[in-house]
Amino acid sequence: MQPHTSAAALETAAARELAQPQFKLMYSKVEAAEMLSVSVRTLENLIASKQLIVRRVGKRVLIPYQSLVQFCRGDHSTGKVY
């Protein structure tokens, strides 16, 4: 026998699900620069110096979310310590 679920409880659960942020797996250069609070040119320099890992899909350059997290944590291997 299933417990009775009220309409209010279902609405609350749906609202909670919608309120949770949805993360993409990969971001464009503009989006990634915005997330890091740097300019696109600075982001391109980070990519060129291999401090950020990118994936190329056709002509698009996408930055994986995990690459952004690793950069922010300092898990990248550039040999530089800030």
C-alpha positions as CSV (number, residue, x, y, z in Angstrom):
1,M,0.0,0.0,0.0
2,Q,1.5,3.4,-1.1
3,P,1.3,6.3,1.3
4,H,-1.0,9.1,0.2
5,T,1.0,12.1,-1.2
6,S,-0.7,15.5,-1.0
7,A,-0.7,17.9,-3.9
8,A,1.2,20.5,-1.7
9,A,4.0,18.0,-1.0
10,L,4.3,17.2,-4.7
11,E,4.5,21.0,-5.5
12,T,7.1,21.5,-2.8
13,A,9.2,18.6,-4.2
14,A,8.9,20.0,-7.8
15,A,9.8,23.5,-6.6
16,R,12.9,22.2,-4.7
17,E,14.0,20.3,-7.9
18,L,13.7,23.4,-10.0
19,A,15.5,25.5,-7.4
20,Q,18.6,23.3,-7.6
21,P,21.2,24.7,-10.0
22,Q,21.7,22.8,-13.1
23,F,25.4,22.5,-14.2
24,K,26.5,21.9,-17.7
25,L,29.4,19.5,-18.4
26,M,31.2,22.0,-20.7
27,Y,31.2,25.7,-21.1
28,S,32.1,28.1,-23.9
29,K,35.1,30.4,-23.5
30,V,32.8,33.4,-22.7
31,E,30.9,31.4,-20.0
32,A,34.1,30.0,-18.5
33,A,35.7,33.5,-18.4
34,E,32.6,34.8,-16.6
35,M,32.6,32.0,-14.1
36,L,36.3,32.7,-13.3
37,S,35.8,36.5,-13.3
38,V,38.5,37.0,-15.9
39,S,38.5,38.3,-19.4
40,V,38.2,36.0,-22.4
41,R,41.8,37.0,-23.4
42,T,43.0,35.9,-19.9
43,L,41.1,32.6,-20.3
44,E,42.8,32.1,-23.7
45,N,46.2,32.7,-22.1
46,L,45.3,30.1,-19.4
47,I,44.4,27.7,-22.2
48,A,47.6,28.4,-24.2
49,S,49.7,27.8,-21.1
50,K,47.8,24.5,-20.5
51,Q,46.5,25.6,-17.2
52,L,43.0,24.8,-18.4
53,I,42.1,21.6,-20.3
54,V,39.8,22.2,-23.3
55,R,37.9,20.0,-25.7
56,R,37.4,20.9,-29.3
57,V,34.1,20.1,-30.9
58,G,34.3,21.1,-34.5
59,K,35.4,24.7,-34.5
60,R,34.1,25.3,-30.9
61,V,36.4,25.3,-27.9
62,L,34.7,24.0,-24.8
63,I,36.0,24.0,-21.3
64,P,34.9,21.0,-19.1
65,Y,33.4,22.0,-15.7
66,Q,35.9,19.7,-14.0
67,S,38.8,21.6,-15.6
68,L,37.5,24.9,-14.1
69,V,37.2,23.3,-10.7
70,Q,40.7,21.9,-10.8
71,F,42.1,25.3,-11.8
72,C,40.3,27.0,-8.9
73,R,41.6,24.4,-6.5
74,G,45.1,24.7,-7.8
75,D,45.2,21.0,-8.9
76,H,46.6,22.0,-12.3
77,S,50.3,21.2,-12.9
78,T,52.0,24.4,-14.1
79,G,54.7,24.4,-11.5
80,K,53.6,27.9,-10.5
81,V,52.5,28.6,-7.0
82,Y,50.5,31.8,-6.4
